[in-house]
Amino acid sequence: MKAWRVHELGEPSAVLRLEEVERPEPGPRQVVVRVAGAAANFPDVLMCRGLYQVKPPLPFTPGVELCGEVVAVGAEVAEIAVGERVLGGAVLPHGGFAEFAIMDAAQTFPAPRSLDDAEAASLFIGYQTGWFGLHRRAGLKAGETLLVHAAAGGVGSAAVQLGKAAGARVIGVVGGAEKASYAEELGADVVIDRHRDDFVQVVKELTNGRGADVIYDPVGGDVYQRSTKCIAFEGRIVVVGFAGGDIQTAALNHALVKNYSIVGLHWGLYNTYDPASVSECHRALTTRAAEGLIRPLVSERLPLDQIADGVQRLADGKTVGRVVYAP
Ligand SMILES: NC(=O)c1ccc[n+]([C@@H]2O[C@H](COP(=O)([O-])OP(=O)(O)OC[C@H]3O[C@@H](n4cnc5c(N)ncnc54)[C@H](OP(=O)(O)O)[C@@H]3O)[C@@H](O)[C@H]2O)c1
């Protein structure tokens, strides 16, 4: 089979190689799928660079979330059958940017019928992260104001839709006009182009000086620091990631004086500490997808030979919406 593989660490376009390799075999609690869609995520970039908390052994195939058809199941997998259409997380080194990939049975879920393969491939990491961040960690309530940074990105776009589905007023921050149109299409009530406007000032104007109740921040660095200037009394800033490249430190005296919470989020840990909640979340997402409340907006469906270029453009902050390998 064909697979993109990383043999040494560096920028995705420099280190990803398309190769002919053996089809992988499942371990006892794993399944092998024929990949029907694999969405590009920032962690794929960080793994190529060797900067992600998970460091797969070299050589590895990236592609951390996918949708596929089960073609083989491990000896101890009774709950999933060959032929099923599933989505979930890949087990690296056998990720989704290949013709076949390996999934952990515990992180394999039925793909919703209401979504096509590329959309279903994008329903796992971003939406699960958004669900746990907004509901479980930040306790977002209907009528509250939610500010989402990188609102046209992978986790940001999911947070926009989930915020709207929860009845919040959603303000999305994006870089550039093309991303602004995309965030509007996602359903954001107000979109701020950070290249043109100062989000702190706009949020204050829109909330009569009060600030946003919840701020969802996958960018970090200076974006976090400026977010503390427009967080509401009893607001919650969800620390999701550091796509901007700088890991900020928090001024706790400021959190005390302004009475807000800084909420860390590591979605992957729910798979370890509370796997039942991940299944419950998947059921809730499936229902919302069937109701038409959420739908991943796939902007690029790329053949296998073009996905490395898509991952590099994601690394450079140039992609708009979900970029998916779609065979
Ligand atoms: N906490 C968790 O459990 C969890 C789960 C999944 C992902 N994450 C993290 O969330 C972050 C976002 O991941 P993603 O896959 O959704 O990526 P993404 O949003 O598709 O891409 C990053 C976006 O960040 C913005 N950005 C601002 N400054 C940037 C810079 N200097 N370089 C690159 N991008 C910059 C850009 O959007 P604009 O130009 O529109 O601002 C860019 O499109 C990553 O750090 C990832 O590791 C965390």
The ligand as an SDF file (V2000), in Angstrom:
LIG
                    3D

 48 52  0  0  0  0  0  0  0  0999 V2000
   -5.9760   20.9500   24.0930 N   0  0  0  0  0  0  0  0  0  0  0  0
   -6.2780   19.9320   23.3150 C   0  0  0  0  0  0  0  0  0  0  0  0
   -6.7240   18.8770   23.7870 O   0  0  0  0  0  0  0  0  0  0  0  0
   -6.0500   20.0700   21.8330 C   0  0  0  0  0  0  0  0  0  0  0  0
   -6.6840   19.2160   20.9110 C   0  0  0  0  0  0  0  0  0  0  0  0
   -6.4640   19.4270   19.5450 C   0  0  0  0  0  0  0  0  0  0  0  0
   -5.6280   20.4670   19.1090 C   0  0  0  0  0  0  0  0  0  0  0  0
   -5.0090   21.2520   20.0470 N   0  0  0  0  0  0  0  0  0  0  0  0
   -4.1220   22.3720   19.6600 C   0  0  0  0  0  0  0  0  0  0  0  0
   -4.9020   23.4170   19.1010 O   0  0  0  0  0  0  0  0  0  0  0  0
   -4.0720   24.2150   18.2500 C   0  0  0  0  0  0  0  0  0  0  0  0
   -4.7870   24.4380   16.9270 C   0  0  0  0  0  0  0  0  0  0  0  0
   -4.8400   23.2010   16.1990 O   0  0  0  0  0  0  0  0  0  0  0  0
   -5.6400   23.0900   14.8240 P   0  0  0  0  0  0  0  0  0  0  0  0
   -5.3770   21.7300   14.2710 O   0  0  0  0  0  0  0  0  0  0  0  0
   -7.0490   23.5160   15.0240 O   0  0  0  0  0  0  0  0  0  0  0  0
   -4.8500   24.1870   13.9380 O   0  0  0  0  0  0  0  0  0  0  0  0
   -5.4850   25.3240   12.9980 P   0  0  0  0  0  0  0  0  0  0  0  0
   -6.4300   26.1700   13.7770 O   0  0  0  0  0  0  0  0  0  0  0  0
   -6.0530   24.6510   11.8110 O   0  0  0  0  0  0  0  0  0  0  0  0
   -4.2220   26.2010   12.6040 O   0  0  0  0  0  0  0  0  0  0  0  0
   -3.6900   27.1620   13.4440 C   0  0  0  0  0  0  0  0  0  0  0  0
   -4.3310   28.5640   13.2610 C   0  0  0  0  0  0  0  0  0  0  0  0
   -3.8230   29.3880   14.3100 O   0  0  0  0  0  0  0  0  0  0  0  0
   -3.7540   30.7200   13.8330 C   0  0  0  0  0  0  0  0  0  0  0  0
   -2.4150   31.2680   14.0770 N   0  0  0  0  0  0  0  0  0  0  0  0
   -2.1600   32.4110   14.7510 C   0  0  0  0  0  0  0  0  0  0  0  0
   -0.8550   32.6550   14.7870 N   0  0  0  0  0  0  0  0  0  0  0  0
   -0.2430   31.6270   14.1360 C   0  0  0  0  0  0  0  0  0  0  0  0
    1.1270   31.3140   13.8450 C   0  0  0  0  0  0  0  0  0  0  0  0
    2.1310   32.1280   14.2680 N   0  0  0  0  0  0  0  0  0  0  0  0
    1.4160   30.1770   13.1340 N   0  0  0  0  0  0  0  0  0  0  0  0
    0.4170   29.3500   12.7270 C   0  0  0  0  0  0  0  0  0  0  0  0
   -0.9060   29.6030   12.9970 N   0  0  0  0  0  0  0  0  0  0  0  0
   -1.2190   30.7290   13.6880 C   0  0  0  0  0  0  0  0  0  0  0  0
   -4.0450   30.7110   12.3470 C   0  0  0  0  0  0  0  0  0  0  0  0
   -5.3890   31.1640   12.1950 O   0  0  0  0  0  0  0  0  0  0  0  0
   -5.7470   32.7160   11.9580 P   0  0  0  0  0  0  0  0  0  0  0  0
   -4.7760   33.2410   10.9620 O   0  0  0  0  0  0  0  0  0  0  0  0
   -7.1330   32.6950   11.4620 O   0  0  0  0  0  0  0  0  0  0  0  0
   -5.6210   33.3950   13.3020 O   0  0  0  0  0  0  0  0  0  0  0  0
   -3.9330   29.2480   11.9770 C   0  0  0  0  0  0  0  0  0  0  0  0
   -4.7740   28.9130   10.8800 O   0  0  0  0  0  0  0  0  0  0  0  0
   -2.7330   23.4670   18.1360 C   0  0  0  0  0  0  0  0  0  0  0  0
   -1.8020   24.0760   19.0140 O   0  0  0  0  0  0  0  0  0  0  0  0
   -3.0780   22.0530   18.5980 C   0  0  0  0  0  0  0  0  0  0  0  0
   -1.9680   21.3680   19.1160 O   0  0  0  0  0  0  0  0  0  0  0  0
   -5.2190   21.0760   21.3850 C   0  0  0  0  0  0  0  0  0  0  0  0
  1  2  1  0
  2  3  2  0
  2  4  1  0
  4  5  1  0
  4 48  2  0
  5  6  2  0
  6  7  1  0
  7  8  2  0
  8  9  1  0
  8 48  1  0
  9 10  1  0
  9 46  1  0
 10 11  1  0
 11 12  1  0
 11 44  1  0
 12 13  1  0
 13 14  1  0
 14 15  2  0
 14 16  1  0
 14 17  1  0
 17 18  1  0
 18 19  2  0
 18 20  1  0
 18 21  1  0
 21 22  1  0
 22 23  1  0
 23 24  1  0
 23 42  1  0
 24 25  1  0
 25 26  1  0
 25 36  1  0
 26 27  1  0
 26 35  1  0
 27 28  2  0
 28 29  1  0
 29 30  1  0
 29 35  2  0
 30 31  1  0
 30 32  2  0
 32 33  1  0
 33 34  2  0
 34 35  1  0
 36 37  1  0
 36 42  1  0
 37 38  1  0
 38 39  2  0
 38 40  1  0
 38 41  1  0
 42 43  1  0
 44 45  1  0
 44 46  1  0
 46 47  1  0
M  CHG  2   8   1  16  -1
M  END
$$$$
